[in-house]
Amino acid sequence: MPHPPTPDQAFPPAQRDAVYRAIFERRDMRHFAGGTVAPELMRRLLTAAHHAPSVGFMQPWRFLRVASPALRRGLHALVEQERVQTARALGEREEAFMRLKVEGLIDAAEVWVVALADGRERHVFGRRTLPQMDLASTACAIQNLWLAARAEGLGVGWVSLFDPVAVACLLGMPDGAEPIALLCIGPVHGFYEEPMLQQQRWASRCALDDVLFEDAWGQPLDPRDSMGGVDRAVRTRLRPAGARSAPDGGSAG
Ligand SMILES: Cc1cc2nc3c(=O)[nH]c(=O)nc-3n(C[C@H](O)[C@H](O)[C@H](O)COP(=O)(O)O)c2cc1C
């Protein structure tokens, strides 16, 4: 079947493939190889984050480097407390959850806390009815950093198992500022081939077509427009030789 014409502004094919490769091979990492991240490389990652889109261009993100080993241990202790509370809240999945590795705070080369800035109530553009768009914007920044890190060969793990008030106190944040992520960043021995929670059979990626609707909630896309085949084709083309095939279906557990 002939390919449709490529839009004039498209990247050359190899560069396009590199973008998709970073997307598909990015993983949330919990195993790190120690080491260090050169300051200029760390700055490239932060610059990528800082070029994320944000509602009303409010740039609500703040990044705080945890340089002190004692502070890092303090954060780790807070996460451990919350991990236990989370396990209890999970009921029958408590034991399975406790077996999962959910952070790499001690072994990662770098730990950065990402927070929403104080004074966000002043920003109304795009947030009058959806104030949480500041959080959405900051998540975009983290994703930029995550993808750039993958391209640079560094792992990133997003840890959100913590009491935000306790973390804010520990780090001297002003009223109104809110930590949303502890990022573990650094060299890894290898990237998981698929989400670790999928490898551990905690959950699996649901089928793309299950999350696509047309005209009304729950109404599937017209099969003539279905993008499922495109998704599969892109992934197949980019999969490294010898890699196991990525599951295309399944359901969250
Ligand atoms: C907002 C957010 C918070 C997360 N918090 C945690 C966490 O506290 N611990 C953890 O192990 N993974 C955490 N993750 C990572 C997810 O478990 C992971 O993205 C998911 O299992 C899919 O795997 P992948 O990122 O490798 O594709 C978080 C991810 C997001 C987007």
The ligand as a Tripos MOL2 file, in Angstrom:
@<TRIPOS>MOLECULE
LIG
   31    33     1     0     0
SMALL
NO_CHARGES

@<TRIPOS>ATOM
      1 C1          2.6760   10.0380   38.3820 C.3       1 LIG1
      2 C2          3.4850    8.7770   38.5070 C.ar      1 LIG1
      3 C3          3.8430    8.3210   39.7640 C.ar      1 LIG1
      4 C4          4.5690    7.1240   39.8980 C.ar      1 LIG1
      5 N1          4.9590    6.6920   41.1410 N.ar      1 LIG1
      6 C5          5.6740    5.5520   41.2610 C.ar      1 LIG1
      7 C6          6.1300    5.0930   42.5300 C.ar      1 LIG1
      8 O1          5.9380    5.7140   43.5650 O.2       1 LIG1
      9 N2          6.8240    3.9430   42.5680 N.ar      1 LIG1
     10 C7          7.0770    3.2090   41.4600 C.ar      1 LIG1
     11 O2          7.7070    2.1610   41.5540 O.2       1 LIG1
     12 N3          6.6840    3.6350   40.2300 N.ar      1 LIG1
     13 C8          5.9960    4.7840   40.1100 C.ar      1 LIG1
     14 N4          5.6080    5.2250   38.8740 N.ar      1 LIG1
     15 C9          6.0060    4.4590   37.6760 C.3       1 LIG1
     16 C10         4.8950    3.5890   37.1490 C.3       1 LIG1
     17 O3          4.7490    2.4440   37.9590 O.3       1 LIG1
     18 C11         5.2610    3.1870   35.7100 C.3       1 LIG1
     19 O4          5.2780    4.3400   34.9180 O.3       1 LIG1
     20 C12         4.3040    2.1660   35.1060 C.3       1 LIG1
     21 O5          4.3720    0.9650   35.8080 O.3       1 LIG1
     22 C13         4.6070    1.8960   33.6340 C.3       1 LIG1
     23 O6          5.9450    1.5140   33.4740 O.3       1 LIG1
     24 P1          6.9510    2.3100   32.5370 P.3       1 LIG1
     25 O7          7.0390    3.7110   33.0620 O.co2     1 LIG1
     26 O8          8.2590    1.5750   32.6130 O.co2     1 LIG1
     27 O9          6.3770    2.3050   31.1400 O.co2     1 LIG1
     28 C14         4.9170    6.4040   38.7350 C.ar      1 LIG1
     29 C15         4.5710    6.8910   37.4740 C.ar      1 LIG1
     30 C16         3.8590    8.0640   37.3610 C.ar      1 LIG1
     31 C17         3.5120    8.5830   35.9850 C.3       1 LIG1
@<TRIPOS>BOND
     1     1     2 1
     2     2     3 ar
     3     2    30 ar
     4     3     4 ar
     5     4     5 ar
     6     4    28 ar
     7     5     6 ar
     8     6     7 ar
     9     6    13 1
    10     7     8 2
    11     7     9 ar
    12     9    10 ar
    13    10    11 2
    14    10    12 ar
    15    12    13 ar
    16    13    14 ar
    17    14    15 1
    18    14    28 ar
    19    15    16 1
    20    16    17 1
    21    16    18 1
    22    18    19 1
    23    18    20 1
    24    20    21 1
    25    20    22 1
    26    22    23 1
    27    23    24 1
    28    24    25 2
    29    24    26 1
    30    24    27 1
    31    28    29 ar
    32    29    30 ar
    33    30    31 1
@<TRIPOS>SUBSTRUCTURE
     1 LIG1         1 GROUP 0 **** ****
